[in-house]
Amino acid sequence: MNRLIPGLVTAALAGVLSAPAAVAGWSLDPERSQVSFVSIKAGDIGEAHQFQEVSGQIDDAGQAEVDVMLDSVETLIPIRNERMREMLFKTSQYQKATLTAKVDPAQIDAMQPGELATVVAESALTLHGESQPLTLEMQVAKLDVDTLMAASTKPVILDANNFGLGDGVDKLREIAGLESISDAVPVTFVMTFKNAQPAAAAGDASTGSGGSVAPEALARYEQYRVIIEAMSPEQKEAIAALFGPRR
Protein backbone atom coordinates (compact mmCIF):
# COMPACT_ATOMS: atom_id res chain seq x y z
CA MET A 1 0.00 0.00 0.00
CA ASN A 2 2.87 2.38 0.78
CA ARG A 3 3.88 2.09 -2.85
CA LEU A 4 0.76 4.09 -3.66
CA ILE A 5 2.07 7.18 -1.94
CA PRO A 6 4.87 8.11 -4.39
CA GLY A 7 2.54 7.58 -7.32
CA LEU A 8 -0.24 9.65 -5.80
CA VAL A 9 2.08 12.48 -4.85
CA THR A 10 3.62 12.44 -8.32
CA ALA A 11 0.16 12.67 -9.83
CA ALA A 12 -0.70 15.52 -7.48
CA LEU A 13 2.47 17.37 -8.49
CA ALA A 14 1.58 16.89 -12.14
CA GLY A 15 -1.76 18.51 -11.38
CA VAL A 16 0.00 21.45 -9.75
CA LEU A 17 2.22 22.00 -12.76
CA SER A 18 -0.55 21.63 -15.32
CA ALA A 19 -3.10 23.85 -13.53
CA PRO A 20 -3.77 27.23 -15.21
CA ALA A 21 -1.70 30.03 -13.79
CA ALA A 22 -3.49 32.93 -12.12
CA VAL A 23 -3.61 36.19 -14.03
CA ALA A 24 -0.21 37.84 -13.76
CA GLY A 25 -1.37 41.04 -15.40
CA TRP A 26 -2.57 42.22 -18.80
CA SER A 27 -1.09 44.77 -21.20
CA LEU A 28 -3.24 46.80 -23.58
CA ASP A 29 -2.79 46.00 -27.28
CA PRO A 30 -2.97 49.42 -29.00
CA GLU A 31 -3.42 47.91 -32.44
CA ARG A 32 -6.73 46.36 -31.36
CA SER A 33 -7.96 49.12 -29.07
CA GLN A 34 -9.87 52.30 -29.76
CA VAL A 35 -11.30 55.22 -27.79
CA SER A 36 -13.85 57.29 -29.71
CA PHE A 37 -16.00 60.31 -28.95
CA VAL A 38 -18.77 62.25 -30.66
CA SER A 39 -19.03 66.02 -30.94
CA ILE A 40 -22.51 67.47 -31.50
CA LYS A 41 -22.71 70.83 -33.21
CA ALA A 42 -25.49 73.11 -34.47
CA GLY A 43 -28.01 71.26 -32.34
CA ASP A 44 -28.16 67.88 -34.01
CA ILE A 45 -25.07 67.30 -36.20
CA GLY A 46 -22.91 64.56 -34.72
CA GLU A 47 -19.35 63.77 -35.83
CA ALA A 48 -17.28 60.81 -34.67
CA HIS A 49 -13.63 61.21 -33.69
CA GLN A 50 -11.03 59.02 -32.04
CA PHE A 51 -7.66 58.94 -30.32
CA GLN A 52 -4.97 56.99 -32.11
CA GLU A 53 -2.61 56.37 -29.21
CA VAL A 54 -3.67 54.50 -26.08
CA SER A 55 -1.71 52.38 -23.62
CA GLY A 56 -2.47 50.63 -20.38
CA GLN A 57 -2.45 47.55 -18.21
CA ILE A 58 -4.37 45.56 -15.63
CA ASP A 59 -2.17 44.39 -12.77
CA ASP A 60 -2.50 41.12 -10.89
CA ALA A 61 -4.64 42.81 -8.23
CA GLY A 62 -7.18 43.87 -10.86
CA GLN A 63 -6.20 47.55 -10.90
CA ALA A 64 -6.64 48.85 -14.44
CA GLU A 65 -5.08 52.01 -15.85
CA VAL A 66 -5.43 53.30 -19.40
CA ASP A 67 -3.69 56.38 -20.80
CA VAL A 68 -5.11 58.23 -23.81
CA MET A 69 -2.67 60.56 -25.56
CA LEU A 70 -4.63 63.74 -26.28
CA ASP A 71 -2.22 64.84 -29.00
CA SER A 72 -3.30 61.81 -31.04
CA VAL A 73 -6.85 63.12 -31.57
CA GLU A 74 -8.07 62.36 -35.10
CA THR A 75 -11.11 64.13 -36.55
CA LEU A 76 -10.21 63.57 -40.24
CA ILE A 77 -9.78 67.34 -40.66
CA PRO A 78 -6.16 68.47 -39.98
CA ILE A 79 -7.03 72.06 -38.99
CA ARG A 80 -9.67 70.78 -36.57
CA ASN A 81 -7.14 68.36 -35.06
CA GLU A 82 -4.80 71.30 -34.49
CA ARG A 83 -7.51 73.46 -32.93
CA MET A 84 -8.58 70.69 -30.58
CA ARG A 85 -5.00 70.18 -29.45
CA GLU A 86 -4.35 73.87 -28.88
CA MET A 87 -7.71 75.32 -27.81
CA LEU A 88 -9.54 72.42 -26.21
CA PHE A 89 -7.11 69.90 -24.77
CA LYS A 90 -4.09 72.26 -24.48
CA THR A 91 -1.77 69.36 -25.08
CA SER A 92 1.36 71.40 -24.45
CA GLN A 93 0.26 71.37 -20.81
CA TYR A 94 -1.94 68.27 -20.56
CA GLN A 95 -0.50 65.36 -22.54
CA LYS A 96 -2.93 62.61 -21.61
CA ALA A 97 -6.19 61.53 -20.04
CA THR A 98 -5.97 58.66 -17.56
CA LEU A 99 -8.73 56.21 -16.73
CA THR A 100 -8.38 54.03 -13.64
CA ALA A 101 -10.74 51.24 -12.61
CA LYS A 102 -10.86 48.18 -10.38
CA VAL A 103 -11.88 44.82 -11.83
CA ASP A 104 -12.18 41.42 -10.16
CA PRO A 105 -9.13 39.35 -11.17
CA ALA A 106 -10.88 36.17 -10.02
CA GLN A 107 -13.67 36.83 -12.51
CA ILE A 108 -11.13 37.18 -15.30
CA ASP A 109 -9.31 34.02 -14.22
CA ALA A 110 -12.56 32.06 -14.16
CA MET A 111 -13.57 33.02 -17.71
CA GLN A 112 -13.09 30.40 -20.41
CA PRO A 113 -12.04 31.21 -24.01
CA GLY A 114 -15.10 32.32 -25.95
CA GLU A 115 -16.99 33.32 -22.81
CA LEU A 116 -18.69 36.71 -22.44
CA ALA A 117 -19.41 38.58 -19.22
CA THR A 118 -21.25 41.80 -18.45
CA VAL A 119 -19.19 43.98 -16.13
CA VAL A 120 -20.01 47.22 -14.33
CA ALA A 121 -16.89 48.93 -12.97
CA GLU A 122 -16.52 52.05 -10.90
CA SER A 123 -13.71 54.14 -12.31
CA ALA A 124 -12.21 57.62 -12.38
CA LEU A 125 -11.13 59.77 -15.31
CA THR A 126 -8.39 62.37 -14.93
CA LEU A 127 -8.46 64.92 -17.74
CA HIS A 128 -7.20 68.47 -18.03
CA GLY A 129 -6.15 68.48 -14.37
CA GLU A 130 -9.57 67.39 -13.10
CA SER A 131 -10.71 63.97 -11.88
CA GLN A 132 -14.29 62.71 -11.98
CA PRO A 133 -15.86 59.35 -11.01
CA LEU A 134 -17.42 57.30 -13.80
CA THR A 135 -19.42 54.11 -14.04
CA LEU A 136 -18.36 51.91 -16.94
CA GLU A 137 -20.83 49.41 -18.36
CA MET A 138 -19.10 46.98 -20.65
CA GLN A 139 -19.02 43.50 -22.09
CA VAL A 140 -15.85 41.54 -21.53
CA ALA A 141 -14.89 38.64 -23.79
CA LYS A 142 -12.05 36.19 -23.38
CA LEU A 143 -11.07 35.70 -27.01
CA ASP A 144 -8.52 33.06 -26.11
CA VAL A 145 -6.54 32.09 -23.05
CA ASP A 146 -4.19 35.07 -23.49
CA THR A 147 -6.51 37.72 -24.99
CA LEU A 148 -9.15 39.78 -23.23
CA MET A 149 -11.42 42.34 -24.90
CA ALA A 150 -13.61 44.92 -23.15
CA ALA A 151 -16.13 47.05 -25.04
CA SER A 152 -18.54 49.68 -23.75
CA THR A 153 -22.19 48.66 -23.95
CA LYS A 154 -23.36 52.19 -23.17
CA PRO A 155 -21.57 55.42 -24.09
CA VAL A 156 -20.00 57.29 -21.20
CA ILE A 157 -21.41 60.82 -21.33
CA LEU A 158 -18.79 63.36 -20.28
CA ASP A 159 -19.62 66.96 -19.43
CA ALA A 160 -16.84 69.19 -20.78
CA ASN A 161 -17.41 71.66 -17.96
CA ASN A 162 -16.57 69.02 -15.33
CA PHE A 163 -13.06 68.86 -16.74
CA GLY A 164 -12.49 72.56 -17.28
CA LEU A 165 -13.00 72.25 -21.03
CA GLY A 166 -16.00 74.56 -21.34
CA ASP A 167 -13.96 77.59 -22.39
CA GLY A 168 -12.20 75.52 -25.02
CA VAL A 169 -15.51 74.35 -26.44
CA ASP A 170 -16.62 78.01 -26.69
CA LYS A 171 -13.43 78.95 -28.52
CA LEU A 172 -13.93 76.12 -31.03
CA ARG A 173 -17.51 77.23 -31.58
CA GLU A 174 -16.51 80.85 -32.17
CA ILE A 175 -13.66 80.14 -34.57
CA ALA A 176 -15.84 77.71 -36.57
CA GLY A 177 -18.72 80.18 -36.68
CA LEU A 178 -21.18 77.73 -35.15
CA GLU A 179 -24.27 78.51 -33.12
CA SER A 180 -23.51 75.74 -30.66
CA ILE A 181 -21.28 72.83 -29.74
CA SER A 182 -22.66 70.56 -27.06
CA ASP A 183 -20.81 70.27 -23.76
CA ALA A 184 -22.11 66.68 -23.49
CA VAL A 185 -19.67 64.29 -25.17
CA PRO A 186 -20.50 60.57 -25.64
CA VAL A 187 -17.41 58.35 -25.39
CA THR A 188 -17.14 54.70 -26.39
CA PHE A 189 -14.24 52.26 -26.29
CA VAL A 190 -12.97 48.86 -27.34
CA MET A 191 -9.88 47.72 -25.46
CA THR A 192 -7.94 44.54 -26.06
CA PHE A 193 -5.48 43.22 -23.50
CA LYS A 194 -2.83 40.54 -23.88
CA ASN A 195 -1.76 38.38 -20.96
CA ALA A 196 1.56 39.69 -19.66
CA GLN A 197 2.50 36.08 -18.86
CA PRO A 198 1.12 33.95 -21.72
CA ALA A 199 -0.12 30.48 -20.87
CA ALA A 200 2.79 28.75 -22.61
CA ALA A 201 5.29 30.91 -20.78
CA ALA A 202 3.48 30.34 -17.50
CA GLY A 203 3.82 26.61 -18.01
CA ASP A 204 7.54 27.00 -18.72
CA ALA A 205 7.93 29.24 -15.67
CA SER A 206 6.54 26.56 -13.38
CA THR A 207 9.77 24.68 -13.84
CA GLY A 208 13.16 26.29 -13.71
CA SER A 209 16.11 25.71 -15.98
CA GLY A 210 17.06 22.08 -16.26
CA GLY A 211 13.53 21.00 -15.29
CA SER A 212 13.71 22.12 -11.64
CA VAL A 213 10.41 22.82 -9.93
CA ALA A 214 9.44 26.32 -8.81
CA PRO A 215 9.28 26.88 -5.01
CA GLU A 216 5.52 27.49 -5.12
CA ALA A 217 4.94 24.14 -6.81
CA LEU A 218 7.19 22.37 -4.32
CA ALA A 219 5.24 23.85 -1.43
CA ARG A 220 1.97 22.57 -2.87
CA TYR A 221 3.63 19.20 -3.55
CA GLU A 222 4.54 18.95 0.14
CA GLN A 223 0.97 19.81 1.16
CA TYR A 224 -0.39 17.05 -1.07
CA ARG A 225 2.20 14.57 0.27
CA VAL A 226 1.24 15.25 3.91
CA ILE A 227 -2.48 14.95 3.15
CA ILE A 228 -2.09 11.71 1.22
CA GLU A 229 0.13 10.08 3.83
CA ALA A 230 -2.54 10.80 6.48
CA MET A 231 -5.24 9.01 4.48
CA SER A 232 -6.64 5.62 5.36
CA PRO A 233 -5.80 2.65 3.11
CA GLU A 234 -9.33 2.78 1.68
CA GLN A 235 -9.00 6.46 0.82
CA LYS A 236 -5.66 5.85 -0.86
CA GLU A 237 -7.16 3.02 -2.91
CA ALA A 238 -10.03 5.26 -4.02
CA ILE A 239 -7.74 8.09 -5.08
CA ALA A 240 -5.32 5.71 -6.79
CA ALA A 241 -8.19 4.52 -8.97
CA LEU A 242 -8.55 8.03 -10.34
CA PHE A 243 -5.04 7.91 -11.76
CA GLY A 244 -5.26 4.60 -13.51
CA PRO A 245 -4.33 1.02 -12.61
CA ARG A 246 -1.94 0.28 -9.82
CA ARG A 247 1.53 -0.85 -10.68
C-alpha positions as CSV (number, residue, x, y, z in Angstrom):
1,M,0.0,0.0,0.0
2,N,2.9,2.4,0.8
3,R,3.9,2.1,-2.9
4,L,0.8,4.1,-3.7
5,I,2.1,7.2,-1.9
6,P,4.9,8.1,-4.4
7,G,2.5,7.6,-7.3
8,L,-0.2,9.6,-5.8
9,V,2.1,12.5,-4.9
10,T,3.6,12.4,-8.3
11,A,0.2,12.7,-9.8
12,A,-0.7,15.5,-7.5
13,L,2.5,17.4,-8.5
14,A,1.6,16.9,-12.1
15,G,-1.8,18.5,-11.4
16,V,0.0,21.5,-9.8
17,L,2.2,22.0,-12.8
18,S,-0.6,21.6,-15.3
19,A,-3.1,23.9,-13.5
20,P,-3.8,27.2,-15.2
21,A,-1.7,30.0,-13.8
22,A,-3.5,32.9,-12.1
23,V,-3.6,36.2,-14.0
24,A,-0.2,37.8,-13.8
25,G,-1.4,41.0,-15.4
26,W,-2.6,42.2,-18.8
27,S,-1.1,44.8,-21.2
28,L,-3.2,46.8,-23.6
29,D,-2.8,46.0,-27.3
30,P,-3.0,49.4,-29.0
31,E,-3.4,47.9,-32.4
32,R,-6.7,46.4,-31.4
33,S,-8.0,49.1,-29.1
34,Q,-9.9,52.3,-29.8
35,V,-11.3,55.2,-27.8
36,S,-13.8,57.3,-29.7
37,F,-16.0,60.3,-28.9
38,V,-18.8,62.3,-30.7
39,S,-19.0,66.0,-30.9
40,I,-22.5,67.5,-31.5
41,K,-22.7,70.8,-33.2
42,A,-25.5,73.1,-34.5
43,G,-28.0,71.3,-32.3
44,D,-28.2,67.9,-34.0
45,I,-25.1,67.3,-36.2
46,G,-22.9,64.6,-34.7
47,E,-19.3,63.8,-35.8
48,A,-17.3,60.8,-34.7
49,H,-13.6,61.2,-33.7
50,Q,-11.0,59.0,-32.0
51,F,-7.7,58.9,-30.3
52,Q,-5.0,57.0,-32.1
53,E,-2.6,56.4,-29.2
54,V,-3.7,54.5,-26.1
55,S,-1.7,52.4,-23.6
56,G,-2.5,50.6,-20.4
57,Q,-2.5,47.5,-18.2
58,I,-4.4,45.6,-15.6
59,D,-2.2,44.4,-12.8
60,D,-2.5,41.1,-10.9
61,A,-4.6,42.8,-8.2
62,G,-7.2,43.9,-10.9
63,Q,-6.2,47.5,-10.9
64,A,-6.6,48.9,-14.4
65,E,-5.1,52.0,-15.9
66,V,-5.4,53.3,-19.4
67,D,-3.7,56.4,-20.8
68,V,-5.1,58.2,-23.8
69,M,-2.7,60.6,-25.6
70,L,-4.6,63.7,-26.3
71,D,-2.2,64.8,-29.0
72,S,-3.3,61.8,-31.0
73,V,-6.8,63.1,-31.6
74,E,-8.1,62.4,-35.1
75,T,-11.1,64.1,-36.5
76,L,-10.2,63.6,-40.2
77,I,-9.8,67.3,-40.7
78,P,-6.2,68.5,-40.0
79,I,-7.0,72.1,-39.0
80,R,-9.7,70.8,-36.6
81,N,-7.1,68.4,-35.1
82,E,-4.8,71.3,-34.5
83,R,-7.5,73.5,-32.9
84,M,-8.6,70.7,-30.6
85,R,-5.0,70.2,-29.5
86,E,-4.3,73.9,-28.9
87,M,-7.7,75.3,-27.8
88,L,-9.5,72.4,-26.2
89,F,-7.1,69.9,-24.8
90,K,-4.1,72.3,-24.5
91,T,-1.8,69.4,-25.1
92,S,1.4,71.4,-24.5
93,Q,0.3,71.4,-20.8
94,Y,-1.9,68.3,-20.6
95,Q,-0.5,65.4,-22.5
96,K,-2.9,62.6,-21.6
97,A,-6.2,61.5,-20.0
98,T,-6.0,58.7,-17.6
99,L,-8.7,56.2,-16.7
100,T,-8.4,54.0,-13.6
101,A,-10.7,51.2,-12.6
102,K,-10.9,48.2,-10.4
103,V,-11.9,44.8,-11.8
104,D,-12.2,41.4,-10.2
105,P,-9.1,39.3,-11.2
106,A,-10.9,36.2,-10.0
107,Q,-13.7,36.8,-12.5
108,I,-11.1,37.2,-15.3
109,D,-9.3,34.0,-14.2
110,A,-12.6,32.1,-14.2
111,M,-13.6,33.0,-17.7
112,Q,-13.1,30.4,-20.4
113,P,-12.0,31.2,-24.0
114,G,-15.1,32.3,-25.9
115,E,-17.0,33.3,-22.8
116,L,-18.7,36.7,-22.4
117,A,-19.4,38.6,-19.2
118,T,-21.2,41.8,-18.4
119,V,-19.2,44.0,-16.1
120,V,-20.0,47.2,-14.3
121,A,-16.9,48.9,-13.0
122,E,-16.5,52.0,-10.9
123,S,-13.7,54.1,-12.3
124,A,-12.2,57.6,-12.4
125,L,-11.1,59.8,-15.3
126,T,-8.4,62.4,-14.9
127,L,-8.5,64.9,-17.7
128,H,-7.2,68.5,-18.0
129,G,-6.2,68.5,-14.4
130,E,-9.6,67.4,-13.1
131,S,-10.7,64.0,-11.9
132,Q,-14.3,62.7,-12.0
133,P,-15.9,59.3,-11.0
134,L,-17.4,57.3,-13.8
135,T,-19.4,54.1,-14.0
136,L,-18.4,51.9,-16.9
137,E,-20.8,49.4,-18.4
138,M,-19.1,47.0,-20.6
139,Q,-19.0,43.5,-22.1
140,V,-15.8,41.5,-21.5
141,A,-14.9,38.6,-23.8
142,K,-12.1,36.2,-23.4
143,L,-11.1,35.7,-27.0
144,D,-8.5,33.1,-26.1
145,V,-6.5,32.1,-23.0
146,D,-4.2,35.1,-23.5
147,T,-6.5,37.7,-25.0
148,L,-9.2,39.8,-23.2
149,M,-11.4,42.3,-24.9
150,A,-13.6,44.9,-23.1
151,A,-16.1,47.1,-25.0
152,S,-18.5,49.7,-23.7
153,T,-22.2,48.7,-24.0
154,K,-23.4,52.2,-23.2
155,P,-21.6,55.4,-24.1
156,V,-20.0,57.3,-21.2
157,I,-21.4,60.8,-21.3
158,L,-18.8,63.4,-20.3
159,D,-19.6,67.0,-19.4
160,A,-16.8,69.2,-20.8
161,N,-17.4,71.7,-18.0
162,N,-16.6,69.0,-15.3
163,F,-13.1,68.9,-16.7
164,G,-12.5,72.6,-17.3
165,L,-13.0,72.3,-21.0
166,G,-16.0,74.6,-21.3
167,D,-14.0,77.6,-22.4
168,G,-12.2,75.5,-25.0
169,V,-15.5,74.3,-26.4
170,D,-16.6,78.0,-26.7
171,K,-13.4,78.9,-28.5
172,L,-13.9,76.1,-31.0
173,R,-17.5,77.2,-31.6
174,E,-16.5,80.9,-32.2
175,I,-13.7,80.1,-34.6
176,A,-15.8,77.7,-36.6
177,G,-18.7,80.2,-36.7
178,L,-21.2,77.7,-35.1
179,E,-24.3,78.5,-33.1
180,S,-23.5,75.7,-30.7
181,I,-21.3,72.8,-29.7
182,S,-22.7,70.6,-27.1
183,D,-20.8,70.3,-23.8
184,A,-22.1,66.7,-23.5
185,V,-19.7,64.3,-25.2
186,P,-20.5,60.6,-25.6
187,V,-17.4,58.4,-25.4
188,T,-17.1,54.7,-26.4
189,F,-14.2,52.3,-26.3
190,V,-13.0,48.9,-27.3
191,M,-9.9,47.7,-25.5
192,T,-7.9,44.5,-26.1
193,F,-5.5,43.2,-23.5
194,K,-2.8,40.5,-23.9
195,N,-1.8,38.4,-21.0
196,A,1.6,39.7,-19.7
197,Q,2.5,36.1,-18.9
198,P,1.1,34.0,-21.7
199,A,-0.1,30.5,-20.9
200,A,2.8,28.8,-22.6
201,A,5.3,30.9,-20.8
202,A,3.5,30.3,-17.5
203,G,3.8,26.6,-18.0
204,D,7.5,27.0,-18.7
205,A,7.9,29.2,-15.7
206,S,6.5,26.6,-13.4
207,T,9.8,24.7,-13.8
208,G,13.2,26.3,-13.7
209,S,16.1,25.7,-16.0
210,G,17.1,22.1,-16.3
211,G,13.5,21.0,-15.3
212,S,13.7,22.1,-11.6
213,V,10.4,22.8,-9.9
214,A,9.4,26.3,-8.8
215,P,9.3,26.9,-5.0
216,E,5.5,27.5,-5.1
217,A,4.9,24.1,-6.8
218,L,7.2,22.4,-4.3
219,A,5.2,23.8,-1.4
220,R,2.0,22.6,-2.9
221,Y,3.6,19.2,-3.5
222,E,4.5,19.0,0.1
223,Q,1.0,19.8,1.2
224,Y,-0.4,17.1,-1.1
225,R,2.2,14.6,0.3
226,V,1.2,15.2,3.9
227,I,-2.5,14.9,3.1
228,I,-2.1,11.7,1.2
229,E,0.1,10.1,3.8
230,A,-2.5,10.8,6.5
231,M,-5.2,9.0,4.5
232,S,-6.6,5.6,5.4
233,P,-5.8,2.7,3.1
234,E,-9.3,2.8,1.7
235,Q,-9.0,6.5,0.8
236,K,-5.7,5.9,-0.9
237,E,-7.2,3.0,-2.9
238,A,-10.0,5.3,-4.0
239,I,-7.7,8.1,-5.1
240,A,-5.3,5.7,-6.8
241,A,-8.2,4.5,-9.0
242,L,-8.5,8.0,-10.3
243,F,-5.0,7.9,-11.8
244,G,-5.3,4.6,-13.5
245,P,-4.3,1.0,-12.6
246,R,-1.9,0.3,-9.8
247,R,1.5,-0.9,-10.7
